[in-house]
Amino acid sequence: MSNESLQIKSKTQDTMRIAIVGAGFAGIGMGIQLKAAGYRNFTIYEKSKSLGGTWRDNTYPGCACDVASHLYSFSFEKNSDWPNVFSKSKDILQYLIYCAEKYKIIPHVKFEEEITELRYNQETLEWTLNTASDEKEIFDAIINGTGPLNKPFIPNIEGLNQFKGEMFHSSAWEHDSDLVGKTVACIGTGASAIQFIPEIVGKVKKLNVFQRTPTWLVPRMDRSYSTITKKLFKYIPGINWIYRTFLYWRNEYYGMAIMGYPFFNAILQKASLFYLRVKVKDPSLRQKLTPEYQIGCKRINISDDYYSALQRTHSELITEPIELVTKNGVVTSDGKEHPCDTIIFGTGFKTQEFLQPMKIYGCDDVELTESWGEKAKSFMGISISGFPNYFLLLGPNTGLGHNSVVFMIESQIKYVIETLNFMSSKNIKAVDVKEEHQEKFYLASQKKLKRLSWGTGCNSWYLSKNGENFTIWPGFSTSYWWKTLKFPVSKYLLHKARKISQ
C-alpha cells in the first residue's frame, strides 16, 4: 500500500491563504504536498525554535520509534540510509530536516510563533489567526498538524512540590542531570520508560521502577543495517519499495491480533507470555510483570532489554500504589518510603488535550474544546461540523496501534488537498461537514471500538474520562485509506460568498 499518488498536479492557487499549525511530520508533509499541488501561499506556524515536533522534543536516552523506519517515513521520500531497523529520535529528526530543506519548506515556517486563538468569520468566510506575539493574520483555511503527543502528563501526586531532588518528565529530559551514583525513581512504565530504563540502569546506584499496570511486551529484534544492505536499498531499483510494502502488510496482518480477532489475539498473547517466561526466571517478578487484561487493550510495547534491566541487582520493581512524595522520596500504600535523589516521569501525554491552550472559535463563536467536552467528535478525524475549512491531521480516531501513523497522515493530506482542489475548481469559499455525517462517523467508530480489544475493559490513555475511545482508528489502515481517497461532496455544506448551497 502506497500514498505516493499524493503528489497531485493542479494549477497554482496563490490566492488561497493557508495556515498550518505545527512543523512536525504532519506539518512538513502537508507543506510539501501543498507545493506539489500548486499551492504556494501557505505559512507553517511553529511555537518552538526548530522543526521536528515529537522527534525534536523527545531526546531521552534510548528514544526511538516503535515502527520500522523504512515504513515510518514519507512514501514520496524514501531513505536508503536508515542506520537501524528502528531508528533513534535523532535520525528521524535529521530525516525531517532533510525533507524540509529538500522541498524548500523552511522559508514557509514562522518559528517561535505560538498560536493563541483561531476565529472564524461567518460573514467573510475567513479565519483570523492570533499569536502570542500579537500578530494577526487572515487565512482561508487552517490545517492543524500538532498531533496528540505534545503535552506531557505528570500525575497529581500529593507532595510533589516538596521534593528536594531533581524531577523531570521523559519528554523534557534534563541532559545536564548526572545520574551516575544516584538513586532514581522512575514513575510509569509506558513506552518511553521502557526505552530509557535500560539506558540509565547501568549508571545509577539504585533504580526504583513504580509500575501501576504491567504492560504486554514483545521483542523489538532491532539490528543495524550493514553498508551492503544500505547500498542495495539505494542502487537496486524497487528494493526499497518492496521492503516498505512488506513491512506495511506485515503490520496490517499483525493488526488482526492487536484488534482482537480471537485466533490471532490468542497467538500473540501466548507469544508475549512465552517471551516473558524466557527472559524473567524469578516467579515473583514474572507475576508482577504479567498483565491481567487482553493483549491489545493498551498499547503493546516492544523491547529487547527492558526485562533484563529490571533484573539487575540494584533494580526494584514496585507495584504498590504511590501515596505521596516527600522531600526525600516516594511513599507507597504499604507505608514504605523509597528514598531517591531524582524522579523521572515516564507517564506519557495528555492525549485528550492536544489542542489546548489554543482557543478555536467556529460558527456562532462556539469554542472547539468546550464544544467537544468529553466527546471529540469529527468526520474521519479531519473535519469538524461548525468549523468550516478547519482540517485536522491525526485528529480524533485516526491513531494506530499496529501500523505507521505516517501512512494515516499521508492519507489525510491527500484528502485535504482533494478538498482544496474541489473548492478551487468550483469557486467554493468554504466547506463544512454536515453534522449528521459527523454523528454517523462518531457512532460507528465507538460501536466498532467497543467490539475490539480496546473495549475489553482496561484503563488506557486511549480512553477519555467517560470511557470512550477518541484515539484509535477502529480497523485496518487500508480501510482508512479507502475512505479518504476522494472528497465526499455530498457530505459537506458548500459555502459561496454569503450564501450556502448543498
Beta strands, then each sheet from edge to edge (+ up, - down):
strand 1: 18-21
strand 2: 42-46
strand 3: 109-111
strand 4: 115-121
strand 5: 126-131
strand 6: 136-139
strand 7: 141-144
strand 8: 166-169
strand 9: 183-187
strand 10: 206-210
strand 11: 217-218
strand 12: 301-302
strand 13: 315-318
strand 14: 322-325
strand 15: 329-332
strand 16: 337-339
strand 17: 342-345
strand 18: 359-361
strand 19: 390-392
strand 20: 430-433
strand 21: 492-496
strand 22: 499-501
sheet 1: 3+ 2+ 1+ 7+ 19+
sheet 2: 6+ 5- 4+ 18+
sheet 3: 8+ 17+ 9+ 10+ 13+
sheet 4: 11+ 12+
sheet 5: 14+ 15- 16+
sheet 6: 20+ 21- 22+
end
